[in-house]
């Protein structure tokens, strides 16, 4: 589920037009997004209630839901597209995005990840901290090295 754009403001808060992994869209209140309560447009709930009558949602079909790689993918999207998330200002708020291929296809991201050294003890890093999440700007590194690529330290690394 990715927030696309704000649609309206009410006394309850802002509503966002969201794009579900299945391709559907739904307006969702921002607090529901920021707290992680909305995972789909409703396709997941429908499937869980009656799996035989409803087509499996994308997050079920790809078999990645709940895995570490899927959480990394989902968190990457949230940092760039969910304005109510804690780290949005440092990512999406600065104009950082996820390339179209990865944003629309979790399998493309996973294929890239495994072909570029992903393992469960690594984390995704952007070489250029001002650059987008895209194959030419990302790599996998141990968490203990992640602090070396921040806005504060990027000049030190370039030297």
N, C-alpha and C positions, 0 to 999 in steps of 0.2 A: 504494500500500500504506500503510495507516494503522493504527498500533497502537491497539487499542480498550481493552484492559485486561490486566493481568498475570494469568497463569493458574497458574503454579507456579514454585517455586524449586528448582534442583538445584545440585549442586556445580559445574556448568558455568556457572551464571548463571540469570537470570530468563527465563522464556518468556512471550510475549505473544500474545494472540489478536489477529490482524490481519485487517482488511477489505481485500480486494483491489479494485482499480478495476473488475474484472469483476463484482463482487458476491460472489465466493467468500470463504471464510475459511480461515485456516491458523494454527496455533501456530508461532511462530518465536522462536528464541533471541535475546535482546536484542542481543548483540554482532553478530549478522548484520544486524539492523536499523540499529544505530548506524554500521556501516561501509558501509551502502548495498548490501549483498550480496543482499538480498531485494527484488525489484521486483514480484513477483506471487505468487499462490498456487500457481503451477505452470503456469498457463495460457500464459504467455509462452514458457516452455521447450517445452511441447507444441506450440505453434504454430510455433516456430522449427524444431523437428525434423520436422514434417510439416504444412505450411500447408494442404495440400489436404484433410486428414482432420479438422482441428480448427478450430472456429470462432475467428476472430481475436479476441484479447483486446482489451478496451476501449482500452488504451494504444496498440494498433496501429490500431484502428478510427477513433479520432478524429484520427489523423494528426499529433498534436502531440508525440509522444514524441521527446525529443532537442532540441526547440526551446527557445528562451530563455523564452517565456511558460510553457511546461510546467514548466520548472525552477523558475521563480518560484512557480508554483502548488504544486509538490511540496515545495519548501523551506518554504512557508507552512504546509502541513500538518505537516511534520516539526517545525517550531518549536513547534507547538501540541499535537501528539499523540505524539511519539516521545521518551519520557523519557530515553533514552540519548544523545540528540543534544546537541551542545555548548551550544546556546542555549535548550534547553527550559526551564530554570529561569526565564529572563527572559520567557517567553511562556506555554506551557501550565502551567508550574509556578506561575504567578501567576493562573491561571484564564482566560487569554485563549484563545478558541476561534475557529473559522471558522464562519460562518453555515451552517446546514444546506444551503441551496441550493448554495453553492459547494463545501462539503465532499463532497457526493454527486454533483456534476455539473461536471466540468472545463469542459464546453462553456458552461455558464452563467457561470462565472468569465471565460472568454475573451471571450464576448460582451460582458459588462460592461466588461472591460478595454479592448477596442477602441472601445466606444462612449463611454468616458471618457478618451480621449486616450493610451492605451498606445502607446509606440514603444520600439524596442530600446535607446535611450539613457536610459530612465526606470526608476525602481524604485517598488515599491508602498510607500505610507506610510499609517499609521493616524493620523488627526487627533488622536484621544484615545489617548495611549499606554497607557491602562488599559482601553481599549475593545477589542472583538473585531474580527476581520477580517469586515467586512460592507459592502455597498454604501454605506451612509450614513456610514461612518467611514473610508473609504479613498479615496485619490487617487494619481495618478502624478506623481512629481517627479524632477528630476535627482539623481543620487547625491550631488553636492556639497552639496545642501540637506538630505539625509537626517539628518545629525547634529543638526539643529535640533529634531528631535522625539524626544527621548529622555527618560527619567525624570529625568535631571539638568537638562534645559533646559526642561521643559514649563512651569514657572512663569514663566520669562523670556518665552516665546512668548505666554502669556496676558495679560501686562502690556501 
